[in-house]
Amino acid sequence: MDFQQLQRDGLLQRWRSERQLGQPRSACGATNRISDVPGVRVGHHTLADGERQTGVTAIVPPGDNLFLKPLPCGAAVFNGFAKPVGLVQVEELGVLQTPILLSNTLAVGTLFTTLVRDAISRNPELGRSLPTVNPLALECNDGWLNDIQALAVTEAMAQDALDSAQADFARGSVGAGRGMSCFSLKGGIGSASRLIPSLNATLGVLVLANFGALNAFTLDGVRMGDMIGPLLPELAPQRDAGSIIIIMATDAPLDARQLKRLAKRAGAGLGRLGSYWGHGSGDIAVAFSTQTQPIPPEDAALEPLLAAAADATEHAVLDALLSAEAVSGFRGHHRPSLTQVLDELAKS
């Protein structure tokens, strides 16, 4: 028996006995979600209506008025086949002025308008005696499961995601993740967190996972794609061209430069899963601190935070896959869940 098969057998045995995967390299926060960072909340609006399988997810940092009290923010673009809004000014000024909204590619304009209206409601002179605001909205293409041309996402949906944000939130096939695919399986929203004792801080990660080629899929260091493929011959292939959005939050008082460094480390987590950021993939990470006044630690002190960023990203994607339910949608297209696949493999 070859080494690869031995690894796969061990992984499936763990699934049979524990029904869990993923071995964090450092301690997780209390709920292993981005909301373990104090004050960070997440809300969803999910649309599951025949061929319309989409939605909106909101990441809401602490603070009633981010326009007046922006937060330090940095971003990393691994592959720029994407249509976000707001990243240019984040790169230039290094601050976050609004909550973050996620949805499908053709909904970005709607998300932008929703965030503008929300900011105006808090700042009536915005764009008049005050400067304009920089909304941050990011996207992935859910057009395999969702009729993306229906332009089904509305401002009301986006506002509902903002208004419903809370610390205890769902993951998987919800919100912006409803129509997303990952390694030819059902993707979506996933989250993880890590404690950083040396900085007395927490790092939280949320992903919108919509990427990956099945033949490259790697779980806990075990290459599983070649084992899954023959089991599901009806699966429509997915190139590593679908995109992922990674949102990181921390209560460590980092400045924008350090947050950009932190965001870059998400790429290591994606690589552990088998992603190589293919030609048509929009892979973007955004990191913000909840501390309005940065007190940057020495860069060498960031070492455990950088390691945690890679680890939490990997496990947030795994959380998305394990939390997602199977979805059928546009033109009868279907994506099965990873749990279904693992259960089938575990029978053999």
C-alpha positions in Angstrom: 0.0 0.0 0.0 1.4 3.4 -1.0 2.1 6.2 1.4 -0.7 8.4 0.0 -3.3 5.6 0.6 -2.1 5.2 4.2 -2.5 8.9 4.8 -6.0 8.8 3.3 -7.0 5.8 5.4 -5.9 7.6 8.5 -7.8 10.7 7.7 -11.0 8.8 7.0 -10.6 6.8 10.2 -10.5 10.0 12.1 -13.6 11.2 10.3 -15.4 7.9 11.2 -14.5 8.2 14.9 -14.6 11.9 15.5 -16.5 13.5 12.6 -14.0 16.3 12.5 -10.9 17.4 10.7 -8.3 20.1 11.2 -5.6 20.3 13.7 -4.9 23.9 14.8 -1.3 24.7 15.3 -2.0 27.0 18.2 -4.8 27.7 20.6 -8.2 28.8 19.2 -10.5 31.5 20.7 -13.6 30.6 22.6 -15.8 30.0 19.6 -13.2 29.7 16.9 -14.8 32.5 14.9 -13.8 36.0 13.9 -16.2 37.3 16.5 -13.8 36.1 19.2 -12.1 39.5 18.5 -14.1 41.7 20.9 -16.8 43.8 19.2 -16.6 42.2 15.8 -20.0 41.0 14.5 -21.2 39.2 11.4 -24.6 39.2 9.7 -26.2 37.4 6.7 -29.1 37.7 4.4 -29.6 34.5 2.4 -31.6 34.1 -0.7 -32.5 30.5 -1.5 -35.2 30.7 -4.2 -35.0 28.2 -7.1 -32.3 29.4 -9.5 -31.5 32.4 -7.3 -29.0 31.1 -4.7 -27.1 34.1 -3.4 -26.9 36.5 -0.5 -25.0 39.1 1.5 -22.6 38.8 4.4 -21.6 41.8 6.6 -18.6 42.1 8.8 -19.2 44.8 11.3 -16.2 46.1 13.4 -16.8 47.8 16.8 -17.7 51.5 16.7 -20.9 53.4 15.8 -19.3 55.6 13.2 -16.3 54.3 11.4 -16.3 57.3 9.1 -15.4 59.6 12.0 -13.3 57.0 13.8 -11.7 54.8 11.1 -9.8 51.7 12.0 -6.3 50.7 10.7 -6.5 48.5 7.7 -4.3 46.7 5.2 -4.9 44.5 2.2 -3.1 41.9 0.1 -4.1 41.0 -3.5 -2.8 37.5 -4.4 -4.5 37.4 -7.8 -6.4 40.4 -9.0 -9.1 38.8 -11.3 -11.7 40.5 -9.1 -14.1 43.5 -9.0 -14.0 44.8 -5.4 -14.6 48.5 -4.5 -12.7 50.4 -1.9 -9.3 48.7 -2.0 -7.5 51.6 -3.8 -8.1 54.0 -0.9 -7.4 51.4 1.7 -4.0 50.9 0.1 -3.4 54.7 0.0 -4.6 55.7 3.4 -4.6 52.5 5.4 -7.9 52.9 7.1 -11.3 51.2 7.2 -14.2 53.7 7.0 -17.2 51.3 6.8 -18.3 47.8 7.7 -17.3 45.3 5.0 -20.0 43.7 2.7 -19.5 40.5 0.7 -21.8 39.2 -2.1 -21.7 38.0 -5.7 -19.7 39.8 -8.5 -22.7 41.7 -10.0 -23.9 42.9 -6.7 -21.0 45.2 -5.9 -22.7 48.3 -7.0 -25.7 47.5 -4.7 -23.3 46.9 -1.7 -21.5 50.2 -2.4 -24.8 52.2 -2.4 -26.0 50.4 0.8 -22.8 51.4 2.6 -23.0 55.0 1.4 -26.6 55.3 2.6 -25.6 53.8 5.9 -22.7 56.2 6.3 -24.9 59.2 5.4 -27.5 58.1 8.0 -24.7 58.6 10.6 -23.1 61.6 8.9 -25.8 63.8 7.3 -23.1 66.2 5.9 -21.2 63.4 4.2 -20.2 64.5 0.7 -21.3 68.1 1.4 -19.4 69.8 4.2 -17.6 66.5 4.9 -15.6 64.4 2.5 -17.0 61.4 0.8 -16.8 57.9 2.3 -14.8 54.9 1.1 -17.1 51.8 1.2 -15.4 48.4 1.2 -17.3 45.7 -0.7 -15.8 42.5 -2.1 -17.1 39.7 -4.2 -16.9 36.2 -5.6 -18.6 34.8 -8.7 -21.5 32.5 -7.7 -22.8 32.1 -11.2 -22.6 28.3 -11.3 -25.3 27.9 -8.6 -26.9 31.3 -8.8 -28.6 33.1 -11.8 -26.2 36.0 -11.4 -27.9 37.9 -14.3 -31.0 38.1 -12.2 -29.3 40.8 -10.1 -31.3 39.5 -7.2 -29.3 41.2 -4.4 -31.1 44.4 -3.2 -30.1 47.2 -0.8 -32.7 45.9 1.6 -30.9 42.6 1.7 -27.5 44.2 2.3 -29.0 46.5 5.0 -30.5 43.5 6.7 -27.1 41.8 6.8 -25.7 44.9 8.5 -28.6 45.2 10.9 -28.6 41.5 11.9 -24.9 41.3 12.6 -24.1 39.5 15.9 -21.3 37.6 17.5 -23.1 34.2 17.1 -23.4 33.7 13.4 -24.0 30.8 10.9 -21.4 29.5 8.5 -21.6 27.4 5.4 -24.2 27.9 2.7 -25.5 31.2 4.1 -25.3 34.9 3.2 -22.7 35.6 0.5 -21.7 32.0 0.6 -25.0 30.6 -0.5 -24.0 30.1 -4.1 -20.3 29.5 -3.8 -18.3 26.5 -4.8 -14.9 25.2 -3.4 -12.8 22.5 -4.9 -15.9 21.4 -6.9 -17.8 20.9 -3.6 -20.1 23.3 -1.8 -18.2 26.3 -0.4 -19.3 29.4 1.4 -18.7 31.2 4.7 -16.1 29.8 7.2 -14.4 31.2 10.2 -11.6 30.6 12.7 -9.7 32.4 15.5 -6.4 32.1 17.2 -5.1 33.4 20.5 -1.8 35.3 20.5 -0.7 35.3 24.2 2.6 37.2 23.6 0.6 40.2 22.3 -2.4 39.7 24.6 -4.4 39.6 21.4 -6.8 37.5 19.3 -6.8 37.0 15.6 -10.1 36.2 13.8 -10.6 35.1 10.2 -13.7 34.9 8.0 -13.6 33.5 4.5 -15.9 33.6 1.5 -14.6 30.4 -0.2 -15.2 29.9 -3.9 -12.0 28.6 -5.3 -9.8 25.5 -5.9 -9.4 22.6 -8.4 -10.6 19.2 -7.0 -7.5 17.3 -8.1 -5.3 19.6 -5.9 -7.6 19.5 -2.8 -5.6 18.8 0.3 -7.0 18.1 3.8 -4.8 18.1 6.9 -1.8 17.6 4.5 -3.5 14.7 2.8 -4.2 14.9 -1.0 -7.8 13.9 -1.2 -8.9 15.3 -4.6 -7.9 12.2 -6.6 -9.9 10.0 -4.2 -13.0 12.2 -4.3 -13.1 12.7 -8.1 -14.0 9.1 -9.1 -16.7 9.0 -6.4 -18.5 11.9 -8.0 -18.2 11.5 -11.8 -21.1 13.9 -12.3 -19.3 16.7 -10.6 -18.8 19.7 -12.9 -15.1 20.5 -12.8 -13.9 23.7 -11.1 -10.7 25.4 -12.1 -8.6 27.2 -9.5 -10.3 30.3 -10.8 -13.3 31.0 -8.6 -11.9 33.4 -5.9 -11.7 33.7 -2.2 -12.1 36.7 0.1 -10.4 36.6 3.5 -11.2 39.1 6.2 -8.9 39.2 9.2 -9.7 41.1 12.5 -7.4 41.6 15.5 -7.4 43.5 18.7 -3.6 43.8 18.4 -2.8 47.5 17.9 -1.1 47.1 14.5 -0.7 49.9 12.0 -1.7 49.6 8.3 1.8 48.4 7.2 1.8 45.6 9.7 -1.8 44.7 8.8 -0.8 44.4 5.2 2.0 42.0 6.2 -0.6 40.0 8.2 -3.0 39.8 5.3 -0.3 38.4 3.0 0.1 35.4 5.3 -3.4 34.2 4.3 -1.7 33.0 1.1 0.3 30.3 3.0 -3.0 28.9 4.4 -4.5 28.7 0.9 -1.4 26.9 -0.3 -1.8 24.2 2.4 -5.2 23.5 0.9 -3.9 23.0 -2.6 -4.6 26.4 -4.1 -2.2 28.1 -6.4 -4.2 31.3 -7.2 -5.1 30.3 -10.8 -5.3 32.7 -13.7 -9.0 33.6 -13.3 -9.1 33.7 -9.5 -9.7 36.8 -7.4 -7.8 36.1 -4.2 -7.9 39.0 -1.7 -7.2 39.4 2.0 -8.1 42.4 4.1 -6.9 42.8 7.7 -8.1 45.4 10.2 -7.4 46.2 13.8 -10.1 47.1 16.3 -7.8 49.6 18.0 -8.3 53.1 16.6 -4.9 54.4 17.7 -2.1 52.0 16.6 0.7 51.3 18.9 2.8 49.1 16.6 4.8 46.4 18.3 8.2 45.6 17.0 7.9 43.7 13.8 9.8 40.7 15.2 7.0 40.4 17.8 4.5 39.7 15.0 5.9 36.2 14.4 3.2 34.2 16.2 0.5 36.5 14.6 1.8 35.8 11.2 1.9 32.0 11.8 -1.7 32.2 13.2 -2.9 34.1 10.1 -1.9 31.2 7.8 -3.2 28.6 10.2 -6.6 30.3 10.8 -7.1 30.9 7.1 -6.6 27.2 6.3 -9.0 26.2 9.0 -11.6 28.9 8.1 -11.8 27.3 4.6 -12.2 23.9 6.2 -14.9 25.3 8.4 -16.7 26.6 5.3 -16.6 23.2 3.6 -17.7 21.2 6.7 -20.4 23.7 7.6 -21.9 23.9 4.1 -25.0 22.0 3.0 -25.5 20.8 -0.5 -27.1 23.3 -2.9 -28.9 22.9 -6.2 -29.7 26.0 -8.2 -29.2 27.7 -11.6 -30.0 25.3 -14.5 -30.1 22.4 -12.1 -26.4 22.7 -11.2 -25.5 21.0 -8.0 -22.7 21.1 -5.5 -22.5 18.3 -2.8 -21.2 19.0 0.6 -17.8 17.8 1.9 -19.6 16.0 4.8 -21.6 13.9 2.3 -18.4 13.0 0.4 -16.5 12.1 3.5 -19.3 9.9 4.8 -19.4 8.1 1.4 -15.7 7.5 1.4 -15.8 6.4 5.0 -18.1 3.5 4.1 -15.5 1.9 1.9 
